[in-house]
Amino acid sequence: MTVFRPLFWEEDHLVLLDQTRLPWEERWLRLRTWEEVAEAIRSLRVRGAPAIGIAAAYGLVLAVLRPKPGHTPAQEFQEAQEGLARTRPTAVNLFWALARMTRALQACQDEQELFPTLLAEAKGIHEEDIAANLRMGELGAALLPAGARVLTLCNTGALATGGHGTALGVIRTAFAQEKLGMVYACETRPVLQGARLTAWELGREGIPFRLIADSAAGLLFRRGEVDAVLVGADRIAKNGDFANKVGTYVLAVLAQRHGVPFYVVAPSSSFDLALPSGEAIPIEERAEEEVLEPYGCRFAPPGARAWNPAFDLTPAELVTAFVTEKGVIRPPYVHTIPATLSG
């Protein structure tokens, strides 16, 4: 199966597809400093928990490759690590990747070997993510009935990962296996990742889909036109509570009400076993302008204020199963999650 990569290393810099320009323009950015990578993460030019982690890993490679005057590569690495950690607080993959790169730095005894060592580690993180996505695609597709009508939210495809995707990777694999009937993609307000990015990915591969307003999901369930819900996750606590794009909780409640399986597709790097429950997950709040004036189009009256949480929390009791590269995890999650991830 051909894997589309939304970011990759080329000679001495990171190349990534600017997701803020999709679907109108396919603009590839060439980033040569860790500060440029940090800006790309903050501004959603690169987004999706796994992709954020991969981009941050490459950002640390750029730090040791081009330290500022007066900085040693190790000093620049430390500054970059702290700066990248401040970009997005919710996605645990970011901190997982930074910690893994830090361990690689600490294990390197020769400063001359820092760059090749860290580049190899970042590329390893990237390749492992793609392999995990392909494995999750197979495991998740096996859970779907023939002709499955699937509902999804946000963008969980190649754009959100190193390639192939998590929840959308399952959809991609099911389509290749001729098991897929229809994808209903929520537009995902306010930044419209579903309308802009998921629709772009599905359309370029000829996967049948219909884009729906987020608030239309209830009627779709009521009419019995959803066989499964597939979503990703930005951070999953030890008990199975998880944070994902705002609107996920609503879909989980609707799925339970209508007896529809609700699957969370995420790599093991999205689990944070240090958190006993989802209440400890930090929820990022973004600028009001994303709600009041999306993409420069002002809809709200002068003086209006907005609340703009980027994520919400879904309790474990609403999750049918987690699909990971290490296997499908079912309740009771407080026991099965640690057991599966440690296996």
Summary of the structure (lengths in Angstrom):
residues: 343
radius of gyration: 19.6
end to end distance: 27.3
largest distance: 65.0
contacts: 1247
relative contact order: 0.12
helix: 45%
strand: 18%
